[in-house]
Amino acid sequence: MQPISPSAADYVKSAKAGIESLEYIDDLIREYLLFRGFKDTLRALEDDLKGDHDKGFHAEKIVDELLGMATGLDADGLLGYWQYLSYRFFSHLSPKYHRTTRMFEKRLIRLFLVSAINADKREKIRQFMDKHGKTLGQQGGDWIPWLGLEYVDEPSVRPEFEAHFSDDWLVSLKSALTDFIQTVFPAMAVPRIMLFDKDRRERETLQRRLKILEEQLNGETKIKALELSCMSSALVEDHIGGVAVARSPNLKPVAAELVVDNIASIDQSLDITKNDEPSSMLKISQEDVFLEHNSGISLAMFSATGALIASCDDESILKIWSPDLTSTAPKLKNELDFTVNTMAWDKKHAHLLYLYDEDGYLHTLNTNTNLMSRQLLLERRHPWIQSMQASSASSTLLTVSSAKPEATSDLLVHIWDANANKTIASKRLAPAAESHGVCAALNHNGNLAALAFNTGQVRLLDTRTLETVASISTKQKGLCSAEFSLDEDSLMVVTETGGLTQWSLRKDSQMTAESSLGMGAADGGVVSADSRLDYERVAFTPDRENIIIAPKDQCLVFNVDSAALTDTMRRHKGLVSCVDYVADRSLSASEDGTIRVARYRKV
């Protein structure tokens, strides 16, 4: 696997440090301008700082400005400022964050409408709807009731509006929006001058360490244990009671730390299977494009049998349809009054589809009758869903939610019995280091779950008790996808930059395979900034012998063992938002509203 220099994680840390030093950098520039006698330039700088739309990159000040415009009924100012933030910051984010930005825009507009009702200034709603009502109406879904808000008597007691009039809703909006913007800033490309203070502090730290080492060699002093801690071997705790040393990696194979309680009994207690079939390569035998949606597709997934596809677009239009032209299955279309954050098909009952919305409700759609029910799964302190996986052996769901939208250092893991509508197990979980992403995988019977954090840490949980039975320190930054091998002897993980590694769950705690998927193979080796993968754009085949990834606007097919590119799907006109694979076919859904479905043959 080719090293990335600098790594994404290192760059984010550098950018964050630069933003934190912003006031120090401003002072340096002032001193320089005074020293050079550039008084006019200094006055211009001070004027620009007074009107700084970025608010010195203080998320709290930006959110206060947005909420102040909404509650002050300044619709033009609110939409203009949000458009500026979108162009300045949000447009450069990965496609997986686009739904989040649209959700916050919707909530800010609704805060404006609610504030107009509270201030008894319904004419403000009329003025707003005259200008923007047509655009909102075209989005359909849950915007339809809001178009007539001006004419509704006491909307605060109507079920479709009630929650938005509560103080808790406003507090939750402010907190969530602040958390989101705080995570956006470190992802920016910053000028080199903003890294000056960070480099200076690192240099001073190295000089202090060098002095301490020199004194130690001269026998003049002893190094305190606290000062040595940064150079000692990392300690990793298995959350059962044992602590072991994580050794530095060698060349292939690389020794990693795997702490397991009675590792020999894992396969017995969790019913792990084995398969020694040789690997194969995939070639596309047929590819079709479907135009089911008029707007960008945010989610798409095959049913367990592959007979149906569930797809949801940016206008909250959910469709259930078959990619087979000869199928007699009825096509369903639902205009949802909520935003779907993630979804999963029941793998035991192929007609049931689970939808998790932005307010923490789990909706169950029976595709035979087109009837939908819902249950509240939201845990107030962990409202942000990160992953939802359905068990292959029963109608149970694994959900992983976080306290903040993009920070996963405080998680709630939840096992839900969809048949009985009850919680089986629930546990709060915190990784060993600050994390900004997590993905989940279940083994064949749903008894073992793997949580892979973008910091490189992996935890294996017994889903019946949610106790940690093993932990792996992969030292692979930017993990975005994980999957058990078919024999469940190992775990395969993928990084945002296409690194593919395989880790033994039994033998010697070793990395058993390492390779790099050529994400730029279809573009002459060029990998752009928007090519970073996320869990929705990675899919393994059921036999785990091949993997589908979509770094940009096209799906690439790789063999797992050799990391060889075996085939490519045709390009979409927009970025791919998600991929899926089941049986002998794959799909890729795009922001251009199209879905491509490919069939494969083994060679």
Secondary structure, DSSP 8 states (H G I E B T S, - for coil): ----SS-HHHHHHHHHHHHHTHHHHHHHHHHHHHHHT-HHHHHHHHHHHHT-TTGGG-HHHHHHHHHHHHHTT-HHHHHHHHHHHHHHTGGGS-GGGHHHHHHHHHHHHHHHHHHHHHTT-HHHHHHHHHHHHHHHHHH-GGGTGGGGGGG-SSGGGSTTTGGGGSHHHHHHHHHHHHHHHHHHGGGS---GGGGHHHHHHHHHHHHHHHHHHHHHHTTS----HHHHTTTS-EEEE-SSS-EEEE----SSS-B-EEEESSGGGHHHHHT----------EEEEEEEEE---SS-EEEEEE-TTSS-EEEEETT-EEEEE-S-TT-----EEEE-SS-EEEEEE-SSSTTEEEEEETTSEEEEEETTTTEEEEEE--BTTB-EEEEEEE-SSSSEEEEEEESSSS--SSEEEEEEETTTTEEEEEEEE--SS--S-EEEEE-TTSSEEEEEETTSEEEEEETTTTEEEEEEE---TTEEEEEE-TTSSEEEEEETT-EEEEEESSSTTBEEEEEE--TTGGGTT---GGG---GGGEEE-TTSSEEEE-SSSS-EEEETTT--EEEE----SS-EEEEEEETTEEEEEETTS-EEEEEEEE-
